[in-house]
Amino acid sequence: MRHFLTILSHEIRMLLVSASTYIAAVLFLAVMGFIFAGVLENYSKAAQETSPATVFFQLFWLPVFFMVPLLTMKCISEERRLGTLETLLTAPVTTAEVVLGKYFASYFLYLLLWASTGGFFYILHRFAGDLRFLDLGPLLGGYLFIAISGLFFVALGVLASSLSRNQAVAGILAFTLLFALIIGLNYASSLEMMNLDSMKPARAILDYARTFRHLDDFSHGVIDTREVLFYLSGTVLALIFSILGVEAKRLHS
């Protein structure tokens, strides 16, 4: 892994000069600002039982659906389309170094964009001057969930990019994978058929993999190692498949 840091720094620079990165950043901050304003409007009308941070992070999936595909769809597919991926892999670097460098660059931008939303809570604290609006438990738990779940979400985006040389197709595939993971599993667990005794094993698996349940646990300060393991193992598997996909296509070409 000698060349990993070189590839990582190069990919971060490429993301910082990419138009899709700034499109993702503008859309992300606009959506999150709109959500935060809506949360504050509800609090201004009537007292709420939950903290603003809890409500804010419940809608994390909205920006994830467009931000992750925009950050990852070009990382491998565009290089394969231009023919630069094969050139890069002829250099003294491994496929794993290339994929991991691109993955961690995208993950770094993902964390950076989410960290920028901390300014919303800072402004709220400065102008409201009321610590009740700044409940550190749900706030820190929410950001910890974002960081851990983001490992898997970005890995799925990289996997989608490794499966196609068309970045638009890669973006759509990444959106589909994220939608299936976040919304699909949550919907499947609520189906009436899951209440049958014969479906108990499937119901337990779906309940274990439900992203919204994980967010609820993190927001209440419950850090379940099984949930952390779910995201870490999913990340590792997605990256392994990405590496194998790039390697297979390289050998095929």
C-alpha positions in Angstrom: 0.0 0.0 0.0 2.9 2.3 -0.6 1.1 4.4 -3.2 -2.2 4.7 -1.3 -1.5 8.2 0.1 -0.4 9.5 -3.3 -3.6 8.2 -5.0 -5.7 9.5 -2.1 -4.3 13.1 -2.3 -4.6 13.0 -6.1 -8.3 11.9 -5.9 -9.1 14.6 -3.3 -7.6 17.2 -5.6 -9.6 15.9 -8.5 -12.8 15.9 -6.5 -12.2 19.5 -5.4 -11.9 20.6 -9.1 -14.9 18.5 -10.2 -18.1 20.3 -11.0 -20.2 17.4 -9.7 -18.6 17.9 -6.3 -19.8 21.5 -6.1 -23.2 20.6 -7.5 -23.5 18.0 -4.7 -22.3 20.5 -2.1 -24.7 23.2 -3.1 -27.7 20.8 -3.3 -26.7 19.2 0.0 -26.4 22.5 1.9 -29.6 23.8 0.3 -31.6 20.7 1.2 -30.2 20.5 4.7 -30.7 24.3 5.3 -34.3 23.9 4.2 -34.8 20.9 6.5 -33.2 22.8 9.4 -35.4 25.9 8.8 -38.4 23.6 8.8 -37.4 22.1 12.1 -37.0 25.5 13.7 -40.3 26.6 12.3 -42.1 23.7 14.0 -40.3 24.5 17.3 -41.4 28.1 17.0 -45.0 27.1 16.7 -45.2 24.7 19.6 -43.0 22.9 22.1 -41.6 19.6 20.8 -40.7 16.5 22.8 -37.6 15.7 20.8 -34.5 17.9 20.3 -33.9 19.7 16.9 -30.9 17.4 16.3 -33.1 14.3 16.5 -35.6 15.6 13.9 -32.8 16.9 11.7 -31.0 13.6 11.3 -34.2 11.6 10.7 -34.2 13.0 7.2 -30.6 12.1 6.5 -31.6 9.9 3.6 -32.8 12.8 1.5 -29.3 14.2 0.8 -27.6 10.8 0.9 -29.6 9.7 -2.2 -28.2 12.4 -4.4 -24.9 13.3 -2.7 -23.3 9.8 -2.7 -24.0 9.1 -6.4 -22.7 12.5 -7.4 -19.5 12.0 -5.3 -18.8 8.5 -6.5 -20.2 8.0 -10.0 -17.1 9.3 -11.8 -14.4 7.7 -9.6 -14.0 4.5 -11.6 -16.5 4.6 -14.5 -15.2 7.8 -16.0 -11.6 6.6 -15.9 -12.6 3.3 -17.6 -14.5 5.3 -20.3 -11.5 7.5 -21.0 -9.1 4.6 -20.9 -7.0 6.1 -18.1 -7.8 3.3 -15.7 -5.9 0.7 -17.6 -3.0 3.1 -17.9 -3.1 3.7 -14.2 -3.1 0.0 -13.4 0.0 -0.5 -15.6 1.9 1.6 -13.1 3.5 0.0 -10.1 0.2 0.3 -8.1 -2.3 -2.4 -7.1 -6.0 -2.5 -7.9 -6.7 -2.3 -4.2 -4.7 0.9 -3.8 -6.6 2.5 -6.7 -10.0 1.5 -5.4 -9.2 2.4 -1.8 -7.7 5.7 -2.7 -10.8 6.7 -4.6 -13.1 5.4 -1.9 -11.5 7.3 1.0 -11.3 10.5 -1.1 -15.1 10.3 -1.7 -15.6 9.4 2.0 -13.5 12.4 3.1 -15.7 14.8 1.0 -18.8 13.0 2.4 -17.7 13.7 5.9 -16.7 17.3 5.1 -20.1 18.1 3.7 -21.9 16.7 6.7 -19.5 18.5 9.1 -20.5 21.8 7.5 -24.0 21.3 8.8 -22.6 21.8 12.3 -22.6 25.5 11.5 -26.5 25.4 11.6 -26.4 24.3 15.2 -23.6 26.8 16.1 -25.7 29.7 14.6 -28.8 28.4 16.5 -26.8 28.3 19.7 -25.4 31.8 19.3 -28.7 33.5 18.4 -31.0 31.5 20.6 -28.7 31.3 23.6 -30.6 28.4 25.0 -28.7 25.1 25.6 -32.0 23.2 25.4 -31.8 23.6 21.6 -28.3 22.1 21.6 -28.8 18.6 23.1 -25.3 17.1 22.8 -26.5 13.5 23.1 -28.6 13.3 20.0 -26.3 15.7 18.1 -23.1 13.7 18.7 -25.0 10.4 18.2 -26.4 11.7 14.9 -23.0 12.7 13.6 -21.5 9.4 14.8 -24.3 7.5 12.9 -23.6 9.6 9.8 -19.8 8.8 9.9 -20.3 5.0 10.5 -23.2 4.5 8.0 -21.4 6.7 5.5 -18.7 4.1 5.2 -21.1 1.6 3.7 -23.1 4.2 1.7 -20.0 5.5 -0.1 -18.7 2.0 -0.6 -21.9 1.1 -2.4 -21.4 4.2 -4.6 -17.9 3.1 -5.5 -19.2 -0.5 -6.2 -21.7 1.0 -8.6 -19.0 3.0 -10.3 -16.9 -0.1 -10.8 -19.7 -1.9 -12.6 -20.2 0.5 -15.5 -18.1 2.7 -17.7 -21.1 5.1 -18.0 -21.2 7.5 -15.1 -24.9 8.2 -15.5 -25.6 4.5 -15.2 -23.3 4.3 -12.2 -25.1 7.1 -10.5 -28.5 5.5 -11.1 -27.2 2.2 -9.8 -25.8 3.8 -6.7 -29.2 5.5 -6.1 -31.0 2.2 -6.5 -28.6 0.4 -4.1 -29.0 3.1 -1.5 -32.8 3.2 -1.9 -33.0 -0.5 -1.5 -30.8 -0.5 1.6 -32.5 2.5 3.4 -36.1 2.6 2.2 -36.6 -0.9 0.8 -35.5 -2.8 3.9 -37.5 -0.5 6.1 -40.6 -1.1 4.0 -40.1 -4.9 3.8 -39.9 -5.1 7.6 -43.3 -3.4 7.9 -45.1 -5.8 5.6 -48.1 -7.7 7.1 -46.6 -11.0 6.0 -43.6 -10.5 8.3 -45.9 -11.0 11.3 -46.3 -14.6 10.4 -44.5 -17.1 12.6 -42.8 -18.7 9.6 -41.3 -15.3 8.8 -39.7 -14.8 12.2 -36.1 -15.4 10.9 -36.6 -13.0 8.0 -38.2 -10.4 10.2 -35.2 -10.6 12.6 -32.7 -10.1 9.7 -34.7 -7.2 8.3 -35.0 -5.6 11.7 -31.3 -6.0 12.3 -30.5 -4.3 9.0 -33.0 -1.4 9.2 -31.1 1.9 8.9 -33.8 3.9 10.7 -33.6 1.6 13.7 -29.8 2.2 13.8 -30.3 6.0 13.7 -32.8 5.8 16.5 -30.3 3.8 18.7 -27.5 6.2 18.0 -29.7 9.3 18.7 -30.5 7.8 22.1 -26.9 7.1 22.9 -27.1 3.4 22.3 -24.0 2.2 20.4 -24.7 -1.4 19.5 -21.6 -3.1 18.3 -23.7 -5.4 16.1 -24.9 -2.3 14.2 -21.4 -1.0 13.8 -20.3 -4.4 12.6 -23.1 -4.4 10.0 -21.8 -1.2 8.4 -18.1 -2.2 8.6 -18.7 -5.7 7.2 -20.9 -4.2 4.4 -18.2 -1.7 3.6 -15.5 -4.4 3.4 -17.7 -6.6 1.2 -18.6 -3.7 -1.2 -14.9 -2.7 -1.5 -13.9 -6.3 -2.2 -16.5 -6.6 -4.9 -15.3 -3.3 -6.3 -11.7 -4.4 -6.4 -12.7 -7.8 -8.0 -14.9 -5.9 -10.5 -12.1 -3.6 -11.6 -9.7 -6.5 -11.8 -12.0 -8.7 -13.8 -12.8 -5.9 -16.4 -9.1 -5.1 -16.7 -8.3 -8.7 -17.4 -11.2 -9.0 -19.8 -10.1 -5.9 -21.8 
